[in-house]
């Protein structure tokens, strides 16, 4: 749990006021943005949209910072939110169709 706590603290420092939820699932540290999870649920009817970080990528403090910055930043940018403090705007779900890369198998 210490790794998840460090990732959460880093996300909150780099991207304050965003509704981050960090935990463990399937051996990975899972980063969720609850507003993004909501728009994905509205678009495709599934909950649990997240970014998975392999704990092997979290071996040093600088690696934790880099992984958290990358995970949070990629989630924000993919859903039309700027990196930095959250201003309360709603994320925008990109279009999902059969050509969407990296779509979980359950969505096919």
N, C-alpha and C positions, 0 to 999 in steps of 0.2 A: 504494500500500500504506500510505502514511502516514495516509490517512483511515481505513482499516480499523483500523489500530493505535490511533488516537485514539478511535474508537468502542469498541473492545475495552477500552481503559484506562478509559474513562468507565463502561462497564457493570460492570467489576470494582470500580470505586470505589463506584458507587451500589448495586449488587446483588452483594456479594461472595460468594464460594464457589459461585456458580452455574456450571454447565459451559457457558460461552459459547464459541461458535466464530464468528468474524467473518472474512469474506473478500469477494472480488468475484466476481460472476457476472452475465452479461448487462448489464454496464455499471453495475450497482447494487452498493451495499454490502449484503451479506447477513448477517443476524444469526440465528444458530441457538442454541437451548438444547438440548443433546444429550439430556437426559432427556425433554423435550417431544417431540423428534424420535422417540425410542424409543416413547412411548405412541401417537403418531400412526401409526407403523409397525405397531404391534400392532393398532390399531383399523381401519386402512384398507389396510394392506399396502404403503404407499409411504414412501420415505425422502425427506429433503430439505425437510421443513417448516421454513419460515423467514419472517422479516420482511425485506422489501426496502426499502432507503433510497436514494432518488435522490441521487447525489452533489451535485446542484444545491442540495439542502437542507442541505449541510454546508460552507457557505462561510465561517463564522466560528466561533470557539471556542464561543460561546454557542449557536449553531445545532447544533453537533456534540453538545453536552451535551443540548440539548432533544431532538434526534432519537434519541439513544441511550437517554435516559430514557423516551421515549415507546415506542420499539420494545421495549425490555426489559420495561417495565411492562405493556404490552398483552399480550405473550406470557405473562408470569407470571400476570396476572389471568385471562386466558382459560382457563388450565389449572389454576386453583384454587390458585395459589401466591401467597403474600403478597409484596409489594414489600419489598425489604430483603435481609439475608443469608439464604442458603439454609440451612435446617435439616435437609436431607436427605430431606424428605418427597417422595413420588412425585407428579408432576403427574397431574391427572385429565383425560382426554380428553373434551371435550364430545361429545354425540351427533352423528353425521354421517349425514345422510340426504338425500334429493332436495330437501328444502326448505332446506338449509343455505346461507345466503348466502355469497358470496365464496369458494366452493369452486372450486379449479382445474378447468378444463375436463376434464383427464385423469381426474377423479374422477366425471364424469357417466356 
